[in-house]
Amino acid sequence: MLVSGGRRLLTVLQAQRWPFQQSRDMRLVQFQAPHLMGPHLGLESQAGGGVINLNAFDPTLPKTMIEFLEQGEATLSVARRALAAQLPVLPRSEVTFLAPVTRPDKVVCVGMNYVDHCKEQNVPVPKEPIIFSKFASSIVGPYDEVVLPPESQEVDWEVELAVVIGKKGKHIKATDAMAHVAGFTVAHDVSARDWQMKRNGKQWLLGKTFDTFCPLGPALVTKDGVADPHNLKICCRVNGEVVQSSNTNQMVFKTEELIAWVSQFVTLYPGDVILTGTPPGVGVFRKPPVFLKKGDEVQCEIEELGVIINKVV
């Protein structure tokens, strides 16, 4: 994405009033700015606000979210001090937001995890979580462009709540699962339905993992800043029209159950991202089906977490 385009979107974002209540808690971001060398770690001063440069506050802090999370409470306590210190705030128009997590060890996804999404497809609610994945190379920033691949004619939208792992674990009990969570962010699980549903032996991976098919952000909101992750309004708008509108209370398997289930099979590492499923309203199940086209703008929003805006090119 061109930096100027990113700034323009951010200016638009600042000017608009979003309908959901926003919280003022620890909102960790990765960002770039013209006067800084390479990516930096920061804090949104508030939802939709400017950015506090954590690396300027403490130059010993790592510059990537994964390294930050690996150091656990030591780095989180520095970030809390920075938030309380009334530091200078970089205007939002002067920074480019990256995904809050880049190059995680894994991106785990959950299929058919909303009761209302199962009803939309006329399929039974799953008895066990349906797990698939996206490659980490599909991750882009909260205001980056989604690129339509020439190989697909059926690219669709899916707003999702994403969980970010903060502590390594295997065979994690559901009762201990939240101790392994760093926080939450907004995800757009862009999906090429022709490749997901008809090609590649109907294995979902290829249809889900084209480059740019996993916008994340705008911030990693720490778990103590989210009152109840399973009672948040969640919505998606395409060109301003609401296409998905539900609540995370519709999730079949909650965060704790998903972590317990997935960690039976794989070790979870700090920075790993779990996309927890999408509500109804996707394009493929409309009559007739509707797919994304060049020039569309998709806004994915979750209460308390924020909104990501991605232009389709």
TACOR-V247840 format. One record per residue. N is the residue number from 1. SS is DSSP state (h for helix, s for strand, l for the rest). PHI is phi in radians with two decimals (* if undefined). OMEGA is omega in radians with two decimals (999 if undefined). Layout:
N;SS;PHI;OMEGA
N;SS;PHI;OMEGA
//
This chain:
1;l;*;3.06
2;l;-1.21;-3.11
3;h;-1.01;-3.12
4;h;-1.06;3.11
5;h;-1.11;3.13
6;h;-1.10;3.14
7;h;-1.14;-3.12
8;h;-1.09;3.11
9;h;-1.06;-3.12
10;h;-1.15;3.11
11;h;-1.13;3.08
12;h;-1.05;-3.13
13;h;-1.04;-3.14
14;h;-1.08;-3.03
15;h;-1.32;-3.06
16;l;-1.63;3.08
17;l;-1.75;-3.11
18;l;-1.53;-3.01
19;l;-1.24;-3.05
20;l;-1.48;3.06
21;l;-1.17;-3.14
22;l;-1.86;-3.14
23;l;-1.83;3.13
24;l;-1.91;-3.14
25;l;-2.24;-3.05
26;l;-1.30;-3.03
27;s;-2.12;-3.04
28;s;-1.39;-3.13
29;s;-2.36;2.88
30;s;-1.89;-3.06
31;s;-2.59;3.01
32;s;-2.24;3.06
33;s;-2.54;-3.05
34;l;-0.98;-3.07
35;l;-1.55;-3.11
36;l;-2.00;3.10
37;l;-1.48;3.02
38;l;1.24;-3.13
39;l;-1.16;3.09
40;s;-2.31;3.04
41;s;-1.71;3.13
42;s;-2.59;3.05
43;s;-2.20;2.93
44;s;-1.18;3.14
45;l;-1.10;3.02
46;l;-2.91;3.14
47;l;-1.04;-3.12
48;l;1.35;-3.10
49;l;-1.68;3.11
50;l;-1.32;-3.01
51;s;-2.12;2.99
52;s;-1.58;-3.12
53;s;-1.42;-3.12
54;h;-1.16;-3.12
55;h;-1.23;3.04
56;h;-1.32;3.12
57;h;-1.16;3.12
58;l;-2.49;-3.07
59;l;-1.10;3.11
60;l;-1.41;3.12
61;l;-1.18;3.04
62;l;-1.14;-3.10
63;l;-1.81;3.07
64;l;-2.11;-3.09
65;h;-1.09;-3.09
66;h;-1.11;3.10
67;h;-1.11;3.10
68;h;-1.04;-3.12
69;h;-1.19;-3.14
70;h;-1.05;-3.11
71;l;-1.50;2.94
72;l;1.10;-3.00
73;h;-1.06;-3.11
74;h;-1.02;-3.13
75;h;-1.38;3.12
76;h;-1.07;-3.13
77;h;-1.18;3.06
78;h;-1.12;3.13
79;h;-1.09;3.11
80;h;-1.12;3.10
81;h;-1.09;-3.14
82;h;-1.09;-3.12
83;h;-1.13;-3.10
84;h;-1.42;-2.95
85;l;-1.52;3.13
86;l;0.93;-3.09
87;l;-1.38;3.05
88;l;-1.06;-3.11
89;l;-2.00;3.06
90;s;-1.29;3.11
91;l;-1.01;-3.10
92;h;-1.01;-3.10
93;h;-1.20;-3.07
94;h;-1.76;-3.12
95;s;-2.11;3.01
96;s;-1.93;-3.14
97;s;-1.41;2.97
98;s;-1.66;2.98
99;l;-1.01;-3.13
100;l;-1.08;3.04
101;l;-2.23;3.06
102;l;-2.17;-3.14
103;l;0.92;3.04
104;l;-1.18;3.07
105;l;-1.06;-3.14
106;l;-2.69;2.98
107;s;-2.08;-3.11
108;s;-1.71;-3.12
109;s;-2.15;-3.12
110;s;-2.14;-3.14
111;s;-1.63;3.02
112;l;0.85;-3.07
113;l;-1.89;3.01
114;s;-2.09;-3.13
115;h;-0.97;-3.09
116;h;-1.23;3.08
117;h;-1.25;3.07
118;h;-1.14;3.11
119;h;-1.05;-3.13
120;h;-1.02;-3.11
121;h;-1.60;-3.09
122;l;1.04;3.09
123;l;-2.14;3.13
124;l;-1.17;3.08
125;l;-1.17;-3.07
126;l;-1.04;3.08
127;l;-1.49;3.09
128;l;-2.32;3.12
129;l;-1.04;3.07
130;s;-1.72;-2.99
131;s;-1.88;2.97
132;s;-2.47;-3.11
133;s;-2.58;2.95
134;s;-2.14;3.01
135;l;-1.31;-3.11
136;h;-1.09;3.12
137;h;-1.17;3.11
138;h;-1.43;-3.06
139;s;-1.29;2.99
140;s;-2.34;-3.06
141;l;-1.34;-3.02
142;l;-1.18;-3.14
143;l;-2.15;3.13
144;l;-1.37;-3.14
145;l;-1.44;2.96
146;s;-1.68;-3.07
147;l;-1.68;3.08
148;l;-1.25;3.14
149;l;-1.32;3.12
150;l;-1.09;-3.11
151;l;-1.35;-3.08
152;l;-2.22;3.06
153;l;-1.95;-2.99
154;l;-2.35;-3.12
155;s;-1.57;-2.94
156;s;-2.20;-3.13
157;l;-1.79;3.00
158;l;-2.72;3.02
159;s;-1.40;-3.12
160;s;-2.54;2.93
161;s;-1.40;3.10
162;s;-1.90;3.07
163;s;-1.77;3.08
164;s;-1.94;-3.11
165;s;-1.33;-3.14
166;l;-1.99;-3.08
167;l;-2.43;-3.12
168;l;-1.05;3.08
169;s;-2.95;3.03
170;l;-2.39;-3.11
171;l;0.88;-3.11
172;l;-1.40;3.07
173;l;-1.32;3.12
174;h;-0.98;-3.11
175;h;-1.19;3.13
176;h;-1.78;-2.91
177;h;-1.08;-3.06
178;h;-1.15;3.06
179;h;-1.18;3.14
180;h;-1.68;-3.09
181;s;-1.71;3.03
182;s;-1.43;-3.10
183;s;3.03;-2.99
184;s;-2.35;3.06
185;s;-2.61;3.14
186;s;-1.64;3.10
187;s;-2.20;2.99
188;s;-2.06;-3.12
189;s;-1.52;-3.14
190;l;-1.08;-2.97
191;s;-2.41;3.04
192;s;-1.56;-2.97
193;h;-1.15;3.14
194;h;-1.10;3.13
195;h;-1.35;3.13
196;h;-1.30;-2.92
197;h;-1.86;-3.04
198;l;-2.16;-3.04
199;l;-1.83;3.00
200;h;0.97;3.13
201;h;1.08;-3.09
202;h;1.11;2.91
203;l;-1.21;-2.98
204;l;-1.40;-2.92
205;h;-0.88;-3.03
206;h;-1.07;3.14
207;h;-1.17;-3.07
208;h;-1.79;-2.85
209;l;-2.19;2.98
210;l;-0.96;3.06
211;l;-0.93;3.12
212;l;1.32;-3.06
213;l;-1.53;3.09
214;s;-2.49;3.01
215;s;-1.10;3.13
216;s;-2.33;3.01
217;s;2.46;-0.09
218;s;-1.28;-3.06
219;s;-2.41;2.92
220;s;-1.57;-3.14
221;s;-1.55;-3.07
222;s;-1.08;-2.98
223;h;-1.05;3.12
224;h;-1.23;3.11
225;h;-1.64;-3.13
226;l;-2.07;-3.04
227;l;-1.01;3.13
228;l;-2.63;-3.11
229;l;-1.10;-3.12
230;l;-1.82;3.00
231;l;-2.64;-3.12
232;l;-2.13;3.02
233;s;-1.16;-3.11
234;s;-2.37;-3.11
235;s;-2.62;3.08
236;s;-2.29;3.08
237;s;-2.14;3.03
238;s;-2.01;-3.08
239;l;0.91;3.08
240;l;1.50;-3.13
241;s;-1.60;3.13
242;s;-1.21;3.14
243;s;-1.95;3.05
244;s;-2.31;3.11
245;s;-2.68;-3.08
246;s;-2.68;3.12
247;s;-2.52;-3.13
248;h;-1.14;3.03
249;h;-1.22;3.08
250;h;-1.48;-3.12
251;s;-1.12;3.13
252;l;-1.25;3.12
253;l;-1.95;-3.10
254;l;-1.39;-3.09
255;h;-0.88;-3.07
256;h;-1.08;-3.14
257;h;-1.16;-3.13
258;h;-1.15;3.13
259;h;-1.13;3.12
260;h;-1.08;-3.10
261;h;-1.17;-3.07
262;h;-1.12;-3.06
263;h;-1.31;2.95
264;h;-1.18;-2.99
265;h;-1.70;-3.03
266;l;-2.37;2.98
267;l;-1.31;3.06
268;s;-1.63;-3.09
269;l;-2.06;3.06
270;l;-0.93;-3.12
271;l;1.68;3.07
272;l;-1.02;-3.06
273;s;-2.02;3.06
274;s;-2.04;3.04
275;s;-1.51;-2.88
276;l;-1.69;3.09
277;l;1.82;-3.05
278;l;-2.15;3.06
279;l;-1.36;-3.14
280;l;-1.23;3.07
281;l;1.94;3.13
282;l;-1.18;-3.02
283;h;-1.21;-3.01
284;h;-1.14;-3.11
285;h;-1.69;3.04
286;l;-1.39;-3.13
287;l;-2.10;-0.13
288;l;-1.28;3.12
289;l;-1.03;3.11
290;l;-2.17;3.12
291;l;-2.20;-3.13
292;l;-1.23;3.12
293;l;-2.34;3.14
294;l;-0.92;3.12
295;l;1.68;3.10
296;l;-1.13;3.02
297;s;-2.17;-3.12
298;s;-1.93;3.06
299;s;-1.99;3.06
300;s;-1.93;-3.03
301;s;-2.36;3.03
302;s;-2.30;3.12
303;l;-0.87;3.13
304;l;1.28;-3.08
305;l;-1.75;3.13
306;s;2.15;-3.05
307;s;-2.34;2.98
308;s;-2.02;-3.03
309;s;-2.24;-3.08
310;s;-2.25;3.08
311;s;-1.43;3.13
312;s;-1.67;-3.11
313;l;-2.25;999
//
